[in-house]
Amino acid sequence: MLFIIYQIRKRIQWQTTPGGWDHYDIGVIITAYQQMDLVEDAVASILKSTYDNYLIYVVADACDITGVSFKSDRVILLRPEKVLSSNTKSHFFAIENFRRAHNIITIIDSDNLVDPHYLSEIANKMEEGFDAVQGVRAARNLNTVYACLDEAGDIFYRFIDRLLLYGTGSSASLAGSGMAFDTEVYKKMFRNFTASGAGFDKYLQYQLVNQGYRIAFTSNAIVYDGKTDNPEQLVKQRARWINAWFKHWVLGVKLFFKSIFRLNWNQFAFSIMIIRPPLFMLAFLSAVMVLLNLLFTPAGLLIWTCSFVFFIFLFFYALDTFKAKPSIYQSLKQIPRFMYYQVVALFKAKKANTLSVATKHNVKAYK
């Protein structure tokens, strides 16, 4: 349904291309936790930006910064005295140490590389009147089958949860980095936030949509993100993500009923996205339903057949839309192995935040 609505809207909407909005002062926040190996590359990529009005704040939480220095006066290195172990605390630590009053902040992970036009595209989207913008997190590495499958899944979610949702008049989901906000709006969203662990972006996106904001998506603002390249890393990362879904899906239920009473399409479509389980869980639930239909209501199998056909069509349409590389297509035959490790992660989800606070990235994979 989203796909059909998107195709209709795309043909009737007037497309605008704003540009040159350098009056936005952007604070770029890079968060690092216990690992500084990739920060230098992230900073170097931002310094190549075609946009000029910005400063970079590197928050080195629990990091050894001995010998770390940046030659550019655009870069401010911050090291909290106490370990923060939190994305949002790191963000606010940077905000509290802003050298000037930036009216936009954008959040970048330490393993990201930033496209030279990223800041310009963010500013362009903000000029359209949005207070929250999500860009594209494309793969920085495709060195293993796990990294390729990670990117395949990310492309699918990018297509459904960002391009289609935003393109149909709802909001794009947030991805944790490669996103930008009006500074005051961001501070307002976390005024009463006390939770810890993974999922700050899930809470943030709910608060934005719940309070009437619409999150924009632009495929022209690109950061290159490190993908999980080994099973151990995959299990820890997915365990945290699954844990975050279990913690936040009830917010989707609340938003769903609110949207019904208010007849609000933005909140309605977005609430369905929040409620929907992770893809591998959805696959298992679908298999159970097919079995039940086979035993009790065989006529229902026609609906499931159509659903699976539509899903496969949209999956490959998404890969084609975002120009997936041949290695990603070749990795698809390993999907059962990838799903197995996600099942393992499901059973570790309850204690996910004790496994690791942040994903440890294989530096060699990005060389």
Buried (B, 14 or more C-beta within 10 A) or exposed (E): EBBEBBEEEEEEEEEEEEEEBBEBBBBBBBBBBBBBBBBBBBBBBBBEBEBEBBBBBBBBBBBEBEEBEBEEEBBBBBBBEEEBBBBBBBBBBBBEEBEEEBEBBBBBBBBBBBBBBBBBBBBBBBBEEBBBBBBBBBBBBBBBBBBBBBBBBBBBBBBBBBBBBBBBBBBBBBBBBBBBBBBEBBBBBBEEBEBBBBBBBBBBBBBBBBEEBBBBBBBBBBBBBBBBBBBEBBBBBBBBBBBBBBBBBEBBEBBBEBBEEEEBEBBBBBBBBBBBBBBBBEBBEBEEBBEEBEEEEEEBEEEBEEEEEEBEEBBBEBBEBBEBEEBBEEBBEBBEEBBEBBEBBBEBBEEBBEBBBBBBBBEEBBE
